[in-house]
Amino acid sequence: MATASRALLPEVEQFLSSGVIAGVVGGDDWAGTSGETFQTRDPGTGEPLAELHAYAAADVDQAVAIANKAFQQSGWATLAPNDRGVRLHRFADLVESRKDIVAQLEAIDAGKLPGAAAGDVQNFIESLRFFADMAQHVQRRSQLAVAGHEAWTLRNPWGACGFIFPWNFPILLMGWGIAPALAAGNTVVVKPAEDTPLASIYVARLARESGMPEGVVNVVPGLGSVAGAALSANAGIKRMSFTGSPEVGRLVGEACGRNLVPVKLELGGKGAAVVFEDVDVEATARQLVGAITFHTGQICCDATRWLIHKSIYPDFVAACKQALDQVSIGYQLDNGTTMGPVVNAKQRDRVLGYVEKGVAEGADAVVPGGAAEVAGKDGYYVKPCLLAGSLDNIAAREEIFGPVAYMATFEQEDEAVAMANDTEYGLANSVWTTDLGRAARVAESMVAGNSWINAHNLFPKGVPYGGVNKSGVGGGVNSIETLFDYWRSQSIVRPL
């Protein structure tokens, strides 16, 4: 079903035209039992890419049972950390050898520019290696100094861990999630978003090819309301992770709570960028415009509320307009494109609807935005938009998930901090200034899981990343704390 007008790699063409694509369960390409299928579409053309088997709840339950059996019987959980690390590195090496294939699948499925898709695949590879190596250097047994007793604690893997990933960064987030879980000795069951399942399934096949034991890496395609709901409600899951909207996150949390399954929720955001008067205006404007147009603004931690010092506001707006004039909207695989489509028609309508509501509530459309047309492509394109005005506006308070920023001005530092913190969310903010003392002071005053200085969207390995308030609960990613999330703690005591 691949679109003939695109120049795709032969391996990608073969994968897409191989018939109805099955999930991977127990090491097999398994169609499930429902007989139902669903389509994934190219966001840049609106045309079908592939047809996939849609798992029923019973299929997901079977996958969880197989993952738990693999945990108990495959030997994965009891391997020495260095032996498990060897297998994870072998998996990473194989993904790297097929990096161009995985990246092109990700690009056409999620509407990503090729360079961005390749970066996401490389991040997946690095996540596997990072946690494989970290697990070999962590002391899992710790002696305790307790009078009259011999005592120690031990970290053990949980069992089958469930993951539900969204459509904006499918393969990158899969790496952030399963790499620490696998390195800790768990097995995994992954439910990819129905809009973007292709790279996840392909990578699960590579896990099998690399020699990972059967049932350790499982991918269950299907609709969120069926397969996703079944995974989060399965009592056999020992630990659950969901990345997505706060609305669905509440449902996942409720389902896990009924089974007393620990859950981590990585949710949405409405990040602020606080820009002081001493910045390089043109350089800062370029970076923030780049942030909201990267992957067409479909980034939960993006800076979508720009709080600009009043003295530089006119120059900043002019610089933003100049930077936005350089944005080239087009098909994601076309040379010269700097911003591609949003993921589907529903998301396009959501973005356009928020802009319309924001203007109706009194926002000034500094750069109007709206639907975009791309010659020869019937995809889901929108123009970047800058709104300005009161922060009580719906477009300033709710997550839009598109290339839309909302601007307001401030004069005093404490005023800026109060404006940044006036939100239900708490994922990531940034502060822009040459005064590093002020930068640290403001960054520490922001109520969020992450504060960045003179940059936005930074995710170095080893630095915890997670949210608070409406942006998340239950732990973060990318650090040693993440690895510890996938071990349960056990204490052992003997009287002397």
Long-range contacts (C-beta under 8 A, 24 or more apart in sequence): 1-39, 1-48, 1-49, 1-50, 1-51, 2-49, 2-50, 3-42, 3-45, 3-47, 3-49, 5-45, 5-376, 6-42, 6-108, 6-333, 7-333, 8-104, 8-108, 9-100, 9-101, 9-104, 11-98, 11-101, 12-101, 12-104, 12-105, 12-108, 15-50, 15-101, 15-105, 15-198, 15-202, 16-49, 16-50, 16-198, 20-51, 20-52, 20-53, 21-50, 21-51, 21-52, 21-53, 21-198, 21-201, 21-221, 22-52, 22-53, 22-201, 22-221, 23-52, 23-53, 23-55, 23-59, 23-63, 23-201, 23-204, 23-218, 23-219, 23-220, 23-221, 23-222, 24-201, 24-204, 24-205, 24-207, 24-208, 24-217, 24-218, 24-219, 25-59, 25-62, 25-63, 25-66, 25-215, 25-218, 25-219, 25-220, 26-63, 26-66, 26-70, 26-214, 26-215, 26-218, 27-208, 27-213, 27-214, 27-215, 28-214, 29-205, 30-59, 32-56, 32-59, 32-222, 33-58, 33-59, 34-59, 38-194, 38-221, 38-222, 38-223, 40-109, 40-194, 40-195, 40-196, 40-197, 40-198, 41-195, 41-344, 42-108, 42-109, 42-111, 42-379, 43-110, 43-111, 43-332, 43-340, 43-341, 43-342, 43-343, 43-344, 43-379, 43-380, 44-108, 44-111, 44-331, 44-332, 44-333, 44-340, 44-341, 44-374, 44-377, 44-379, 44-380, 45-331, 45-377, 45-378, 45-379, 46-345, 46-377, 46-378, 46-379, 46-380, 47-378, 49-108, 49-109, 49-198, 50-198, 52-197, 52-201, 52-221, 53-221, 53-222, 54-221, 54-222, 54-223, 54-226, 54-227, 55-220, 55-221, 55-222, 55-226, 55-227, 55-230, 56-222, 56-226, 56-227, 56-230, 57-226, 57-227, 57-229, 57-230, 59-220, 59-222, 59-227, 60-189, 60-191, 60-220, 60-222, 60-227, 60-230, 60-231, 60-234, 61-230, 61-234, 61-236, 63-189, 63-218, 63-220, 64-160, 64-162, 64-189, 64-231, 64-234, 64-236, 64-237, 65-236, 66-215, 66-218, 67-159, 67-160, 67-187, 67-188, 67-189, 67-215, 67-216, 67-218, 68-159, 68-160, 68-187, 68-236, 68-238, 69-215, 70-187, 70-213, 70-214, 70-215, 70-216, 71-157, 71-159, 71-160, 71-186, 71-187, 74-187, 74-213, 74-214, 74-215, 74-216, 75-213, 76-185, 76-187, 76-212, 76-213, 76-216, 77-157, 77-185, 77-186, 77-187, 78-185, 79-185, 81-135, 81-136, 81-138, 81-183, 82-136, 84-132, 84-135, 84-182, 84-183, 84-185, 85-132, 85-133, 85-135, 85-136, 85-183, 87-210, 87-211, 87-212, 88-128, 88-129, 88-131, 88-132, 88-179, 88-182, 88-183, 89-128, 89-129, 89-132, 90-210, 90-211, 91-128, 91-206, 91-207, 91-210, 91-212, 92-125, 92-128, 92-129, 92-132, 93-210, 94-206, 94-209, 94-210, 95-121, 95-124, 95-125, 95-128, 95-203, 95-206, 96-122, 96-125, 98-202, 98-206, 99-125, 101-202, 102-171, 102-199, 102-202, 102-203, 105-198, 105-199, 105-202, 106-170, 106-171, 106-196, 106-198, 106-199, 107-332, 107-333, 108-332, 108-333, 109-170, 109-195, 109-196, 109-197, 109-198, 109-199, 110-167, 110-168, 110-169, 110-170, 110-195, 110-196, 110-343, 111-296, 111-332, 111-340, 111-341, 111-342, 111-343, 111-379, 111-380, 112-295, 112-332, 112-340, 113-295, 113-332, 113-337, 113-338, 113-340, 114-332, 114-333, 116-294, 116-295, 120-169, 120-170, 120-171, 120-172, 121-171, 121-172, 121-199, 123-172, 123-175, 123-176, 124-171, 124-172, 124-174, 124-175, 124-179, 124-203, 125-175, 126-175, 126-461, 127-175, 127-176, 127-179, 127-461, 127-478, 128-175, 128-179, 128-182, 128-183, 130-179, 130-461, 130-462, 131-179, 131-180, 131-182, 131-183, 131-184, 131-482, 131-483, 132-179, 132-183, 134-183, 134-480, 134-483, 135-183, 135-184, 135-483, 138-480, 138-483, 140-487, 144-491, 146-493, 148-495, 148-496, 149-493, 149-494, 149-495, 149-496, 150-493, 150-494, 150-496, 151-491, 151-492, 151-493, 151-494, 152-491, 152-492, 153-489, 153-490, 153-491, 153-492, 154-489, 154-490, 154-491, 154-492, 155-184, 155-484, 155-487, 155-488, 155-489, 155-490, 156-185, 156-487, 156-488, 156-490, 157-184, 157-185, 157-186, 157-486, 157-487, 157-488, 158-186, 158-238, 158-239, 158-486, 158-487, 158-488, 159-186, 159-187, 159-238, 159-239, 160-186, 160-187, 160-188, 160-189, 160-236, 160-237, 160-238, 161-186, 161-187, 161-188, 161-189, 161-237, 161-238, 161-239, 161-240, 161-241, 161-486, 162-188, 162-189, 162-191, 162-231, 162-232, 162-234, 162-237, 162-239, 162-240, 162-241, 163-188, 163-189, 163-190, 163-191, 163-240, 163-241, 163-242, 164-191, 164-224, 164-228, 164-231, 164-232, 164-241, 164-242, 164-243, 164-244, 164-252, 165-190, 165-191, 165-192, 165-193, 165-200, 165-243, 165-244, 166-193, 166-243, 166-244, 166-245, 167-193, 167-195, 167-196, 167-343, 168-295, 168-298, 168-299, 168-300, 168-343, 168-401, 169-295, 169-299, 170-196, 170-197, 170-199, 170-200, 171-199, 171-200, 171-203, 173-243, 174-200, 174-203, 176-477, 176-478, 176-482, 177-241, 177-243, 177-477, 178-217, 180-477, 180-482, 180-483, 180-485, 180-486, 181-239, 181-486, 182-216, 182-217, 183-483, 183-486, 184-483, 184-486, 184-487, 186-238, 186-239, 186-486, 187-215, 187-216, 187-217, 187-218, 188-216, 188-217, 188-218, 189-218, 189-219, 189-220, 189-231, 189-237, 190-217, 190-218, 190-219, 190-220, 191-219, 191-220, 191-221, 191-222, 191-224, 191-227, 191-228, 191-231, 192-219, 192-221, 193-224, 194-221, 194-222, 194-223, 194-224, 195-343, 195-344, 196-343, 197-221, 224-248, 228-252, 229-255, 232-256, 232-263, 233-258, 233-259, 234-259, 235-259, 235-261, 237-261, 239-263, 239-264, 239-485, 239-486, 240-264, 241-265, 241-266, 242-266, 243-267, 245-399, 246-470, 246-471, 249-472, 253-473, 262-474, 263-474, 264-466, 264-472, 264-473, 264-474, 264-475, 264-476, 264-485, 265-472, 265-473, 265-474, 266-300, 266-466, 266-467, 266-472, 266-476, 266-477, 267-300, 267-427, 267-467, 267-470, 267-471, 267-472, 268-300, 268-399, 268-401, 268-425, 268-427, 268-470, 268-471, 269-300, 269-301, 269-302, 269-399, 269-425, 269-426, 269-427, 269-428, 269-467, 269-471, 270-304, 270-305, 270-397, 270-398, 270-399, 270-423, 270-424, 270-425, 270-427, 271-301, 271-302, 271-303, 271-304, 271-305, 271-425, 271-427, 271-428, 271-429, 271-430, 271-448, 271-456, 272-303, 272-305, 272-306, 272-307, 272-419, 272-420, 272-423, 272-429, 272-430, 272-446, 273-303, 273-305, 273-306, 273-307, 273-429, 273-430, 273-431, 273-432, 273-456, 274-307, 274-410, 274-416, 274-417, 274-419, 274-420, 274-429, 274-430, 274-431, 274-432, 274-442, 275-306, 275-307, 275-308, 275-309, 275-312, 275-316, 275-432, 275-433, 276-309, 276-416, 276-431, 276-432, 276-433, 276-435, 276-438, 277-309, 277-311, 277-312, 278-433, 278-434, 278-435, 279-312, 279-432, 279-433, 279-434, 281-312, 281-315, 281-316, 281-319, 282-319, 282-322, 284-316, 284-319, 284-432, 285-316, 285-319, 285-320, 285-322, 285-323, 286-319, 286-323, 287-455, 287-456, 288-320, 288-405, 288-456, 289-320, 289-323, 289-324, 289-327, 289-384, 290-323, 291-456, 291-457, 292-384, 292-403, 292-404, 292-405, 293-324, 293-327, 293-338, 293-339, 293-384, 293-403, 294-457, 295-340, 296-339, 296-340, 296-341, 296-342, 296-382, 296-402, 296-403, 297-351, 297-384, 297-400, 297-401, 297-402, 297-403, 297-404, 298-342, 298-343, 298-347, 298-401, 298-402, 299-401, 299-457, 300-399, 300-401, 300-427, 300-471, 301-427, 301-428, 301-450, 301-457, 302-456, 302-457, 303-405, 303-428, 303-429, 303-430, 303-456, 304-399, 304-400, 304-404, 304-405, 304-406, 305-391, 305-396, 305-405, 305-406, 305-408, 305-419, 305-420, 305-423, 306-405, 306-406, 306-407, 306-408, 307-407, 307-408, 307-409, 307-410, 307-416, 307-419, 307-420, 308-407, 308-408, 308-409, 308-410, 309-409, 309-410, 309-411, 309-416, 310-409, 310-410, 310-411, 313-407, 313-409, 317-366, 317-386, 317-388, 317-407, 320-366, 320-367, 320-386, 321-366, 321-367, 321-386, 324-367, 324-384, 324-386, 327-384, 329-372, 329-374, 329-381, 329-383, 330-374, 330-377, 331-374, 331-377, 331-379, 339-384, 339-403, 340-381, 341-379, 341-380, 341-381, 341-382, 342-380, 342-381, 342-382, 342-402, 343-380, 344-380, 345-380, 347-380, 347-401, 347-402, 348-380, 348-381, 348-382, 350-400, 350-401, 350-402, 351-382, 351-400, 351-401, 351-402, 351-403, 351-404, 352-382, 354-394, 354-395, 354-398, 354-400, 354-402, 354-404, 355-385, 355-387, 355-395, 355-400, 355-404, 357-394, 357-395, 358-387, 358-393, 358-394, 358-395, 358-396, 358-406, 359-387, 361-393, 361-394, 361-395, 362-389, 362-390, 362-393, 363-387, 363-388, 363-389, 363-390, 363-393, 363-395, 363-396, 363-406, 364-388, 364-389, 366-407, 369-403, 369-404, 391-419, 391-422, 397-423, 397-424, 399-425, 413-438, 413-441, 413-442, 416-442, 417-442, 417-445, 417-446, 420-446, 421-445, 421-446, 421-447, 424-469, 424-470, 425-467, 425-469, 425-470, 425-471, 426-467, 426-468, 426-469, 426-470, 426-471, 426-472, 427-467, 427-468, 427-471, 427-472, 428-452, 428-456, 428-457, 428-465, 428-467, 430-454, 430-455, 430-456, 449-476
